[in-house]
Amino acid sequence: MGSVDAANGSGKKPTVIFVLGGPGSGKGSENGTMIQNMIKEGKIVPSEVTIKLLQKAIQENGNDKFLIDGFPRNEENRAAFEKVTEIEPKFVLFFDCPEEEMEKRLLGRNQGREDDNIETIRKRFKVFLESSLPVIHYYEAKGKVRKINAAKPIEAVFEEVKAIFSPEAEKVEA
């Protein structure tokens, strides 16, 4: 099953950064239709499907730096990703936001997402707490979590994110 670096020919593994945060924390985009439908139904997408899609995208893209948004969703995703791709993330960007704030944002955003009603929102919080938090704890134990206070206004959050990616921050972490 060759690892990712063998496929891009550079002999060097790409840099991967996972972006995690609860629903409504402000972390960003959604993925393909199949994945979106499964998420809407509260189902978790099979790891192999997600990882094969990610691996294919990494191999075909030609870049050597990747932000992977909303993944891994659980411990099984995390372990399977590292096993299949032989890549460990450089760090995890965690948008930390209180549940009340995320709920307020989701209920107030009216962007036509049919899954933004209170029952579904609470179900998504529960899934996040049970599934994604253990992933964050795993990487925290390895000193790889960069926590962002996502309850702040957008501009402040953006400044915090920019600081993490600044060349000075890169040198400190190296």
C-alpha angles and dihedrals in degrees: 000000000000118000123252097262092058090057099051091050096224093105087223124104116239120249110251126193120186116215113206136172139135122275108289094017090120100248095135144224138046126225136235124328096259091050092045092052092049091049090049089054089050092248123135115234114243110263095231092056094049095042094048089051091048093045092049091049092049093048096046098041100068093212119120098211125065135180109202110200122211095359141149092037094183145005092269091055090049096050093043092049093052092044097047100039097029086223126128115196117254086226144329119247105212119195099207112199132159115252093239091056093048090048091050091050095047093048092045101045099077094189092150096260104152091208094063100098123117098256093049092043091054090047090052090050090051092050090048093051094046098040112024102035093066088056090053090048090050092055092039088060087055092049091245103120120103104192121208121196095232094180089078122093116283094257093053092048090049091052090051091050092047090052091055091054096043117118089244092057090047090055093049092051096045 
